[in-house]
Amino acid sequence: MKILLVSPFHGGSHQAWAEGLREHSSADIRLLTLPDRFWKWRMHGGSVTLAGKFKHGSYIPDLILATDMLDLSVFLALTREKTSGIPAVLYCHENQLTYPMPDNPGGNRKPELVTKTDQHYPFINLSSMLAADRIIFNSGFHQQEFLESLPGYLRQFPEFRLPGARKEISRKSTVIYPGIEMPRDNPAADNEECDTPLILWNQRWEYDKNPGEFFSSLVKLKNEGLSFRLAVCGEQFPSRPDEMARALDLLGPELIHCGYADRKVYRNLLQEADIVLSTAIHEFFGISILEAVLNRTFPILPARLSYQELIPRNFHEDCLYSNTAGMMDRLIKAVKNRSRAAEIADNLCRDLENNFSWGQLVKHYDQLFEDAVNHVS
């Protein structure tokens, strides 16, 4: 089977998913992409640019696989001479309807907080879903959150509010997790070599990941007189907020890494880390957290978002917190009792290995692709 994967924003976790799928799938997957910058312009103009590239090429796939940043309806309309008989599958790594706004970080997009232009980005997602033959959400939380928020979004429009849209999207959508690359043995990284536990931050430094609360929690931990090391990875703000800059100054003696980590350094930190802490206010899936967990790192995560789905219920009490006090309690216990945290992390990793490996998940992707092609043909 020949698949054309069309992505106007090819970078970060979108790119990791695409490359993992391409490597493990039995299909021949070719990429039609644009760099990951100017995301708003990509959502408006990327489909036109990529449609032009596709029309002037000779490649004819059996299936179009689009990511959520593409306006699929526009892409298909502009390429109808070549794509009219080709099924289209939409992969939703995220969506712009329930992604929290900077002015409303604790909740979803609200009409009164955004401009009419901003309100159009969820509609691009919506029209793409309606144009697709099949839809893949990367978690059940993501699917449910979008479907529950859709009626309220549509009620703001004056008439013809697409009453059947929710049902149609639900009918043709499914959940398949993104695969995680399983860790390889690395003798250079051994978290038993140091008596001081290593706490890891491996997410973006953006408002939806709530880095301010993470750093303030680590300052509180230090003020408790507990010893730890700290590795801060991920893309950073162009300029650090004052609150974060002060926290980093206070945590200077604990920092062993701060900033971007290349693949080799990141893998070493994953295998050396004892604790991974999330303070996210929103998470559609959580690839970086799962990467840490599958490297036998003890997770401390909010008891909400996708985490309740990804972490087995029998680990919720140890790993999930409901408030700041609960987070600090679990963090202090993990630092004080490193061996118990390591035992829990080892058991959790064993439980999850088969759930998130590409070797297992790619079978579900390939079956869906085959079904989509056979249904159209």
Disulfide bonds with the S-S distance in Angstrom:
none
